[in-house]
Amino acid sequence: MSDFQHLIRDIANFPAPGIVFKDITPLLGDREGFAAAIRALAEPWRDQRIDRVVGVESRGFIIGAALARELDTGFVPIRKPGKLPATTIAQDYALEYGKDRIEIHADAITPGQRVLLVDDVFATGGTLLAARTLLDRLGAEVVAATVLIEITALAGRERWPESLPLQAVLSY
């Protein structure tokens, strides 16, 4: 067990009936726990050239920005529709409890930039796969994806391409 796993709590029936939400807000509020989580996320990538960390709204912003700082690189957000002020490209995707869409600024990544994709939770894989599609469309070289938590029962890893590394710090 990690030295911060106890800071993640389960919330039943959120955001929909039958979903057990992994709430990381206690982790984010704990100075040592949050720092340990960011170090664990960064460790496999310290010796790699990463040009940008790309985080998915909303908790992927918190983790991604801290991870970008830890890896001494820039951060790029992927947002829900209508939240970015400049020209965007979009991608629709399925969640374990519905459908959604994400967007990125069309000029956020230049072709060939090496990016590390980050989110808080990997469940069905829909969000990260949609984010990867956006990054591919911009010509990014996606080095890997990293998440704080993987929900293994939802089998997202079966949809994830074997050729692209996916790191999960915690698995449930």
C-alpha positions in Angstrom: 0.0 0.0 0.0 1.2 3.5 -0.8 1.8 6.0 1.9 -1.2 8.0 0.6 -3.8 5.4 -0.4 -5.6 5.9 2.9 -6.4 9.5 1.7 -8.6 8.3 -1.1 -12.2 7.7 -0.1 -15.2 5.9 -1.7 -18.4 7.8 -2.4 -21.3 5.5 -3.3 -23.7 6.3 -6.1 -21.8 9.3 -7.4 -22.2 10.7 -10.1 -24.9 8.1 -10.9 -26.5 5.2 -9.1 -24.2 2.1 -9.0 -21.0 4.1 -9.4 -18.5 4.1 -6.5 -16.5 7.3 -7.0 -12.9 7.4 -5.9 -12.6 10.8 -4.2 -9.1 12.3 -4.2 -10.0 15.6 -2.5 -8.6 14.4 0.9 -5.4 13.4 -0.9 -5.2 16.9 -2.5 -5.6 18.5 0.9 -2.8 16.6 2.5 0.6 18.2 1.8 2.7 15.1 2.3 0.3 12.7 0.6 -0.2 14.9 -2.5 3.6 15.4 -2.8 4.1 11.6 -2.5 1.5 10.9 -5.2 3.1 13.4 -7.6 6.5 11.9 -7.0 5.1 8.4 -7.7 3.4 9.6 -10.9 6.7 11.3 -12.1 9.2 8.6 -11.2 9.0 6.5 -14.5 9.3 9.6 -16.7 12.1 11.5 -15.0 14.8 10.3 -17.5 12.6 10.8 -20.6 12.2 13.9 -22.7 8.7 15.2 -22.0 7.8 18.4 -23.8 4.4 18.8 -22.3 2.1 17.2 -19.7 -1.4 17.1 -21.0 -4.2 16.8 -18.3 -7.9 16.1 -18.8 -10.5 18.2 -17.0 -11.0 18.4 -14.2 -8.9 16.6 -11.7 -6.4 15.8 -14.4 -5.6 19.6 -14.3 -4.7 19.5 -10.7 -2.5 16.4 -11.0 -1.2 17.3 -14.4 -0.1 20.8 -13.5 1.7 19.5 -10.4 3.3 16.7 -12.5 4.4 19.2 -15.1 6.1 21.2 -12.4 7.8 18.1 -11.0 9.0 17.1 -14.5 10.1 20.7 -15.3 7.9 21.1 -18.4 4.8 22.9 -19.6 1.1 21.9 -19.0 -1.7 21.8 -21.6 -5.4 21.3 -20.6 -8.0 19.2 -22.3 -11.4 20.6 -21.4 -15.1 20.0 -21.7 -16.9 21.8 -24.6 -17.0 25.6 -24.7 -14.4 26.3 -22.0 -11.4 27.1 -24.1 -11.3 30.6 -25.6 -9.3 30.0 -28.9 -9.9 27.7 -31.8 -10.3 24.1 -30.7 -10.6 20.6 -32.0 -13.0 18.1 -30.3 -13.6 14.4 -29.7 -16.7 12.6 -28.5 -16.4 9.5 -26.3 -18.3 7.1 -24.1 -18.0 7.0 -20.3 -19.0 4.1 -18.0 -22.1 6.1 -17.2 -22.9 8.1 -20.4 -21.3 10.1 -23.2 -19.1 13.3 -23.2 -16.9 15.4 -25.4 -13.5 17.0 -24.9 -11.6 19.8 -26.6 -8.1 21.1 -26.9 -6.7 24.3 -28.4 -5.8 23.6 -32.0 -2.4 25.3 -31.4 -1.6 23.7 -28.0 0.8 21.1 -29.3 3.2 21.4 -32.2 3.8 18.3 -34.4 6.5 16.0 -32.9 6.2 17.3 -29.3 6.6 14.5 -26.8 3.7 14.5 -24.4 2.7 12.6 -21.2 -1.1 12.2 -20.9 -2.4 12.3 -17.3 -5.8 11.9 -15.6 -6.8 11.0 -12.1 -8.8 7.8 -12.8 -8.6 5.2 -15.6 -11.8 3.2 -15.7 -13.2 2.2 -19.2 -10.5 4.1 -21.0 -12.9 6.3 -22.9 -11.6 9.6 -21.7 -7.9 8.8 -22.2 -8.5 7.2 -25.6 -10.4 10.3 -26.7 -7.6 12.5 -25.4 -5.0 10.4 -27.2 -7.0 10.8 -30.4 -7.0 14.6 -30.0 -3.2 14.6 -29.5 -2.7 12.3 -32.5 -4.7 14.7 -34.6 -2.3 17.5 -33.5 0.7 15.5 -34.4 1.9 14.9 -30.9 4.1 12.0 -30.0 2.3 10.5 -27.0 5.1 8.9 -24.9 2.7 7.4 -22.3 -0.3 7.9 -20.1 -0.2 8.0 -16.4 -3.0 7.9 -13.9 -3.3 8.0 -10.1 -6.0 5.3 -10.0 -7.1 2.4 -12.2 -10.4 0.7 -11.7 -9.5 -2.7 -13.0 -13.0 -4.2 -12.9 -14.1 -1.9 -15.8 -11.4 -3.4 -18.1 -10.2 -0.2 -19.7 -6.8 -1.6 -20.2 -8.2 -4.2 -22.6 -9.1 -1.2 -24.9 -5.7 0.5 -24.4 -3.1 -0.1 -27.1 -0.4 -2.4 -25.9 2.3 -0.4 -27.7 1.6 2.7 -25.5 2.7 2.5 -21.8 0.0 3.2 -19.2 1.1 3.6 -15.6 -1.4 3.5 -12.7 0.0 4.3 -9.3 -3.0 2.6 -7.5 -5.3 -0.1 -8.7 -8.7 -1.0 -7.3 
